[in-house]
Amino acid sequence: MSEMTSPEVEAPGPYTSIDPALERRLAVIGHTIRWLVVGYAVVVLWDAAFDWFAELPDGPLTVRAITPGEAVSLVALSIAALLAGDNIRAVGGSMILRRVGLVMCWVTAAFGLFVMITFILNLSWPWWATPNDMPAFAVGLSLFMLGAAIPLSISRRELRVIAGQVATLLVFSLSGVVFVGYAFGDPSVGRLFLRPEISFQATVGSLLLALGVILIRPGSGLLSIAASPSQGGGLIRRLGPVVLFAPALLLFFVEGLPPQDRIDALAVVAVSLGFLLLVLLGVLARAVDVTAIEASTAQAQAARAQQGLDQEAPLVARLAGNFHVVEMGELEGWDVATRFRPGEGAVGGDASVVRMLPHGQVGVVLVDVTGHGPDPAFRAIRTRDLLIHALSLGHSPSEALSSIEMSLESDALASAAVVCLQPEDGGLIFASAGHPPMIHVGTQAVRLLGPTGPLLFLGSHVGHEDEEVEMLPGDTVVLFSDGVADVQTVTRGRTEPEQLGDLLLAEGGLAARTADLVLGFGEGDPSDDQSVVVIRRDL
């Protein structure tokens, strides 16, 4: 296990790390841009008329025509971004189409690398009679970096996503420099150290494609700040484009210099300055986010503390730190995260525990008792402790549920999910007493693990059954209370748990990120307690 995540109480309001609604809007924008790039690339390939390109601010330009190799590569890469990027986001998306897109990415990246090596080693090939017949070095660089960035961007590993976004931002910044160079009458800036210059058509295509690629995963990696609804997220959404185009704006200040004295140095300095400003802006945005989250959390805790005083303060103080407990050390290959947000005051009717059991198993229990306040809170903790104790004695999850039915209070009604995990082989046995379905997120599909018996109440004597699933590397199992997603709520033919499963398949990753996504699934302040337990088997 990489690192045990302690339970977290999220502050209410907009200051959460992920805003699913905003993330979905950015994803739609990215999808639209990728379709736009495909259309643009096809038009360029068919040699459509672009006479208006010559009518730019500083008068007519000699615009180098895009070569057939550049046009074909732009079409291939734009289609690859659409197939790979959109099929990773869409639940039920074709894995065949996704794999075709990935193959096209690697082929295009290999072609870009071939172009770069040809220039660097000064090689010649019979199919390129003159240098002007060859794709530009800058095109080769863009094809190589974007072709590699797309597979990295759709990865579930955060570091790979960040690497893909950094490569994409580099292409975006370079393309911005060349675009402004063309706009102000100096197409020689497009040669990027080696002739021939990149064509204006290829420049526009690279610029749009880079934007579409970076929006494949708008809530991950470097863009997780931009997808935040807090002040820092708003700041980077407003100023980020300005910072990225800042290098290109340097051309305004060097118009009086001879081109031979400024082109090479300008490209290096401009790109370096853009990345420096972007990093500084990201640090500033993160600092603003942290400050806002801390302030919001402090305000929420103060408000709940006041409500807690009205809920029999001594009992509240004793219970508040015992609702959601993780009691286990390092466990290689597994990751656990929990989240909790009470619906009212500082205590609620939800309680959970993740504990190492005898003989190396891991027990997980999530209980939801009806009601709010100290009494349901005490009942939830007591029921949870009885269930985990039964697991510790060697009972199966269904036997644990049956063993406590006579221990419940007469007016208590509760749902519970009980899990026994075997870390060595990934075997997971569970039983659920009227609890919302657990979500088993595989690498390619989602499965809802529904209840195996009715709700718990005094003397019910209704048999519960065990069910077993296998967690493969990369799989995640999510337990949550009905305050997160209600099985009775149906939108467009899909229940809330089904919609949540769709979101996790498309956007889930590490346990902590998945827990944030689940807790952020419901919008606004919760009227019911929201509890989340996430178990993930590392790849």
N, C-alpha and C positions, 0 to 999 in steps of 0.2 A: 504494500500500500504506500502510495507516494507520500501522503500526509493526512493524518486524521483531522477532520474538520469538526470543530466544536459546534454545538447548536447556536444558531443566530436568531435574534429577534429583529425582524425588519421594521424600520420606521414606516409609518403610513405616508400616503401622499406620493408626490412625483419623484422623490429622491431615491430611486432604486437603480441598481446597476444596469438593468435591461428594461426597455420599454417594448414589449412585443408588438404593439400597434405601430409604433414608429419604425421598428425594424421591418415589419411587413410592408410599410409604405416605401421605404428605401429599396426593398427587394423588388417591388413592382416597378419602380423607376429603373433599376438595373436591368430587369427583364425587357422593358420597353427599349432601352438604349441598345441592348444586344440585338433585338430585332431590327432596330434602325441601322445598325452597323451591317447586318447581313444584307439588307436592301441596298445600302450605299455601296457595299463591295460588289454586289451583282451588277449594279449600274456601271460602276467603273470597269468591271471586267468586260462588259458588252460595249465598251468604248463609246459611252454616251457623251454628249457635248458638254464641255465645261468651259465655254468661252468666257463666262462671267468671272472666272478666276483671274483673268488677266486685268480686270478692271478694279484694282485694289488702290488704296489711298494714295500711294505715291506714283501712280501712273502705270503704264503697261509693264508687265514683267515677262521675261522669257521663262515660261513654266516648263520644266522638264517633264515630258510625258511619262506616265507610269508604265513600267515595263510589263510584259505579259507575266513574267515570273512573279513580280510584286503583286499584280492583280490577283493571280490564282492563289497565292499564299494568303492574301488578305481575305479572300472569300473562304478559304479552308479554315483559317483561324477564327473568323467570326462565326462560322457554323459550328466549329468545335466548342467555342465559348457558350453558344446557345444550347447545344446538346448536353455537354457536361455540366454546365452551371445550372440549367433549369431542371434537369432530371435528378440532380442531387437534392433540390429543394422540393420537388413535387412528390407527394406521397403516391406510391403506385407508379411512379415514373419508370420508363423502360430502362432496365439495366443494360440491355443491348445497345440502345441509343447512347447511353452514358459512356459505355466502353468504346463505342465508335468515336465519340467526341474526344475521349482521352487519347486514343490512337492518333487521331488527326492532330491533337496538340503536340504529341511527341514527334511526329513526322515533320510538322511545321517548325518546331524548335530545332530539329536536326538540320533542316534546310537553312534556317537562319545562321546556325553555327557554321555550316558549310560556306555560306556567303562571307562570313567574317574571316574564316581561315583563308579563303581565296584572296581577300584583300591584304591581310596581314603578311602572308607568305608570297604575295605577288604572283599567284598562279594564273594560268590561262587555260581556258577550256574551249573546245571547238564550237560549242553551242552559243558562246558569247564572243562574237567576233571583235567587238570593241568594248571599251569600258562603259560606254553609254548604254550598251545592251544589257549590262549586268544590273541586278538589283543593287541599290545603294547600300553602303556599309551600315548606315543608320537603320535601314529597313531590316537588314540581317540581325542587328542588335535587338530591335523591337520584336521581331519574330521569335528570336531565341528566348528573350526574357518573358514575353507574354505566353509563349507556348509552354514554358516551364511553370509560369505563375498560375495558370488555370488549374492543373492537377493539385498544386499546393493549396490553392484557395478553397477547394472542395474537401480538403482533408478534415478529419475530426481532431487532429492534433493541433493545438493552438500555435506551437512554434512554426509548424509548416504553413499555417494560414498567414502568420505574420511575415514569413519569408516571401510568400507569394505577393502579399500586399506591398512590401518594400520594393520588389522588382517592378510591380505595376506602377507604383508612384514614380519610380525612376523614369520609366517610359513616358508617363504622362508629363513629367517636367521637361524632359528632352523635347518631346513633341510640341509642348507649349512654346519653348524657345524658338524652334524652327518655324512654327506657325506665325508668331509675331515677326520674325525675320522676314518671312514672305510678305506679310501685311505691310511692312514699312520699306519694301523695295530692295531687300538684300537677301535674295535666295541663296547666296553662297554660304549663309549660316547653316544651311541644311546638309552641307557635305560632311560635318562631324569628323574633322581631321583627315578624311579620305574622300576623294572624289569617286563617283559623281554625287551631286547633291540629291537628297531625297526629294521626290516629287511632292507637289502640293497635295495631290490626291492621296498619296500614301501618308502624308503628315496628318491630314484630317482623319483618315481611317484609323491610324495608330492612336490618335488623341481620343476618339470616341470609343474605340475598343478597350483602351486602358480604363476608361471610366466605367464601361460595362463590366469588365472583369473585377474591378475592385468592389463592385456592389453585388458580387455573387454571394458573399457572406457579410452583410452589413453590420451584423451584431457581434462579430468575432474579431480577435486580433486587435490591430491598431484602430479599427473602426468601432470597437465597442464603446469608445468615448463618444463618437459621433452619434451612436444609436441611443445614448442616454438622454432622458428627458430633463436632466438637471441643467444648471447654469453652464457648467463646463461643456456639456454636449451642445447646447445652443451656441456657445462661443465658437467651438470648432466648426460647426456647420456654417456659421456666418463668415468666419475669417479664413477657414481652411482653403477654399478656392482662391482667395486673394493671395495667400501665402504661396500656393502652388504656382500661380502665374507671376509671382514677384520676380523670378529670374528673367522671364521674358520681358518684363517692363524695363529691365536694365538697358535694353536696346535704345530706349528714348534718350539715354544720357551719353551714348557713344556714337551718335549719328555723325558727329564732326570728325571722327577719327578715320584714317584710311582703313579699308576693310582688311588688308593684309596684316595690320597691326592688332586687330581686335578679335577676329573670328574665333581662332582656336582658344585663346585665353577666356573669351567671353563665355563659351559653352561650358568650360570647366568651372569657372567662378560662379556662373549663374545657377548651374545645377547644385553645386555645393551649398550655395547660399539658400536655395530653396529647401533643401533637406535640413539644413541647420535651423531655419525658421520654423519648419514643420515640427521638428523635434521640440523646439522651445515652446511652440504653441501647444503641443500635446502635454508637455510637463505642466504648463500653466493651467490647461483645462483639467488635468487630473487633480491639481492642487485645489482648484475651485470646486470640483466634484467632492473631494474628500471633506473639505470644509463644510459644504452644503449638507452632505450626508451626516456628518457629525452633529451639525446644528439641528438638523431635522430629527435625528435619533434622540438627542438630548431633550428636545421639545416634546417628542412623543413619550419618552420615559417620564418626563415631569407630569404630563397630563395623565398618564396611566398610574403614576404614583398617587396622584390625588384621587383618582377613581378607586385605587387600591385601599385608601384609607376608609372609603365608604364600604368596602367589602371585608370588614373585620380585619384590620391591619395586622395584628399578630399572626393570624393564620395565613394571610397573603404573603407576609414576609417569609414564613417558613416554607411555603409551597413554591414560591416563584422560581427558585433555582432548581427545581426537581422535575419539571415537566418532560424535558427531552434530554436524554442522557446517552452519551457514547462512552462505553467502558471497554476499551480494547486498545492494545498497543499496535505496533507496526505489523502489517500483514501483507507480505509481498504479493503483488499482482492484483490487489483489490483497493478500491477507493470508496469512501462513505462520506456523505454530506447530509445534514439535517437543517431544516428551516422551520420556524414557528412564528405565527403572527396571530395574537388573540383577537377575537372579534369585539370583546368588550373588556375594559379595564386591563388589569395586569395578569389575570388568571383566566383559564378557560377549561373546557371539558375534554381537551385532547392531551394525550401523553404518549411518549414513545421511548424506546430503549433499544440500543444496539450493544450487545454484550458477547464477549468470548465465553463459550460454554465449555464444560469438560469434554475431553476427547477431541479438542481442536475445532469444534463446530462454532458457527456464529449464529446467535439468536437475535431476531428482530421482531419487535412487537409495536403496533400502533393501535391505540384505543381512542374511541370517540364516544364520550358519554353525553347524553342529551342535557342541555341546559348550560348556563354560565354562572360564574361566581365560585365561591369557596367550596360549596358542597359537591357540585359536579367535578370540580378539580380534584378534590380528595378522592372521590370514587374512581376517577380516571387513573390516578397514580396507584391506587390500591389494586385495581383490576390489572393494570400493566404489570405490577410487581408479582402478582399471583401467576400470571401467564409466563413470565420469564423464569420464575422459580420452577414452574412445572417443566419447562424445557430443560432447565439445569438438572432436573431429576431423571432425565432421559425420556420423557414423554414426547410423542410426536405432536405437531401443531394441533391436529384435530383432538387428540387426547387432552392436550392442555386446555382447549376451549371447553370440553365436556367436564373437566375436573373442577372448574370454578363456578358452574352454573348455580350450585347451591350456596355459594359464598356471596352472591350478589344481594344487595338490599332489595326490599320488596318493591320499591318504586323506581328502581334503576333500570334503564334501558340503554344498551351500548352496542356499538359495532366494534369489531376488532379484526385485525389482520396479523397473523402469526407466521413467521418464516424461520426455517432452520436451514442454514447454508453450509455445505461441505466445501471449504475453500480448495481442497486438493484437486477435485475433479469438476467443480462448478455445479454440482448437483444441488437443487433447491427444492425443498418440500414446503408447501404452504397450506394453510387453511384460513378461510375468511368467513366470519360470522356477520353477514349482512353489510360488509364494508364495501365502499366504492371499489371498483376493479383496480387491481394493480396493473401497471403497464410494463410489459416486457419489450424493451426496445432492442432489436437485433441490428445487425449492420445493414440489413436490406428490408426488414419488415417489422411491423409492430403487432403485438398480440395482447389483448386485454384478458387478464386473469380474474374472472368474476368470482363472486362469493360461492363458497362450498356449503353454506348452511345459513339459517336465519339469524336475526339479531339475538344478542344475549339478553336474557331476563331470568329472574329468579325461578328456578325449578322448571325450566323449559324442557329439559330431557329430550331435546331433539338432536339426533346424531349429526356430527360433522364429518366431513371426509377430507382426506389428504389428497393433494395433487402435486405432481412433480414436474419440474421443467429443468432444462439444462442451460446453464449460462456459458456461452462460448466467449472467447476473448473478444473484447469490444462490446459485449452485451451489457445492458443496464436494466435494472428492475426498480420501479418507482412506486412507493406507497404514499398515499395522500388521503387527507380527510375530505368530507363532502363540502367543506367550505372552499376548497380549491376548484373542484369541478363536480357538478351535480348530474347524475345519470338521468334525471328527469327532464333536464333542459336539452331541447333538440333544436338545432339550427341547420337549415338546408339539409335535412335528413340525417344529420350526424349528431350524436350526443356530445356533451362537453368532454368526457374522457376520451372519446374517439378523436375529437379535434385536438386535444392535448397530445395524444399519441402522434398525430400527424406532425405537430410542431416539434416534438422531441426527435422524431426520425430525421427531420430536415435540419434541425439546428442543435441538437444535443451534442455533448462531448464529455468533458470531464464531469465528475460528480457535482462539484460546486456549481459549475455553469448550468447543469441540468436542473439542480435544485432552485437556482435563481429563476430559470425559465418557468418552472412549475409554479413557484410562488407568485410570479408576475403574470400568470395566465389570467387570473381574475382582475378586472380593472376596478379602480377606486378602493375606498376603505372597505374591508370585509365586514359583513354583518354576522358572520359565523367564524369560528376558529379555523385557521388554516395551518395545517401541519404537513411536512414533507420529509420523507426518508428516501435517500437514493443510494443504491448499491451498484457499483460498476466493476466489472472485471476488465482489467487493463489489457491492451493489445500486447 
